[in-house]
Amino acid sequence: MVKRLLLLFLVFLPLVAFAYASPGNPSGFVNDFAGVFASEEKAALETKLQSFTETTGSEIAVVTIKSLDGDTVEDYANELFADWGIGKKGEDNGVLFLFSIENREMRIEVGYGLEGALTDAQSYWILQNVAVPAFREGNYYLGANGVADKIMAAINGSEVIPSASEKNGDKDLLDSIEKILYFFLFVFVWLGSVLGRSKSWWLGGVFGGIFGVVLGFIFGFLYTGIIALVSFIPLGLLFDFTVSRAYQRGKKTGHYPWWIGGSGHGGHGGFGGFGGGSSGGGGASSSW
């Protein structure tokens, strides 16, 4: 009798040891349980994913965790997907991008309804060519943001895996433009967060003046620099005034603008949870 009980214990021990443990309830489309994103980075990515859901109806969740706690990344992602119900019920149009910092493992889990748009091969290519290079350098936001872009492109029907005939020059140009746009978005979010909390408006004018001087230096024209300086100082003051008023209004209502980030009031109050979608195990896993 004792031997049988011991045998049953040994058989079911792995199931207990590797049981999925929920990291918590989702607070938005971006859930940084590992704490690897800056508040401005998280806010920018959250806004992008929320806008995509409002436009297409598909839901993309980006989740970071510290450890898998002995579980496999495939099982953890599948269980988390089912636990949160990513995607709309009946449409199953959700995608989960999960990565564990300590295990250095990641997975794209795809809902039933999107398996035709985002194939296993595409998911693996995205992980290997977008996430892995960035994660190996410790740039988790760059990797996660790039993965989100590729997932959105696949859902929208765009080509994700480059064809052999793709022109490198055009690709480099588009990549450069994309990086510049993301840079300005990041700067906008960061400035909004900083200036919104400041008690005076003159700091916005200082930033505007610095930006004007930089533009003049880049273009190398004296008159251009003077015009830029004169123009961007009042623009900076106006920007500071606008974001400061929005922040003060948020303090009264408890609902802060998305660009504030990290204010201690729980991020995006408009997020009401995912729609109850399901996953069939499609997607891909990788490590870095």
C-alpha angles and dihedrals in degrees: 000000000000091000091053092050090048090050092051090048092053092047095051097036094088090052090055095043093050097039115139115253117196114238089215139275120317116258094188142327090298115056111179102187090158093054097229099134126079113235091251092050092050092048093050093049092044091053092050094050093044091052090049091053092049090051102041106016091233118124124219120189123195112198130180123191132179097227143359088222093224096315124119118254090236094055094042093051093046093049093045091049091053093041094055097032096226111202132025119307111255092014097059090201099154134119128195124202108192129176133176117212100203095042093041089220130129142179142194108214115195128204121235094254095054101044090101094051097040108037128193090251092053092047092052092047091052092051095046098043103032111024103033098056093047096043092050087059091048093248100133096165093053091051096044093045091049092048090051091052093051093047091051090048091052092049090050090053098253123142111267103176108058116239121236091250096056113126112240092209094058091044092051091049093051091046090051093049090047092051091049092051092049090048092055091045090053091047091049092052092045094048091046090052094047100040094041090063095044117102096217134054099217092084090068089055090052092053090046091051092049090050090051092051091049091052091050091049092049095050093038097220122127095209092046090053093049093048091047091048093050092045101045098046093067090039089054091049091050092048091050091048092050098048093042091055091047091051093049090049088051091053090057097045099033091233110109125196114263093248094061094072123171095036092134096248099106104268117253110022091187095068110106100177133271125303103251101264127164136223128216096202096267120146135063142273133214144159137222 
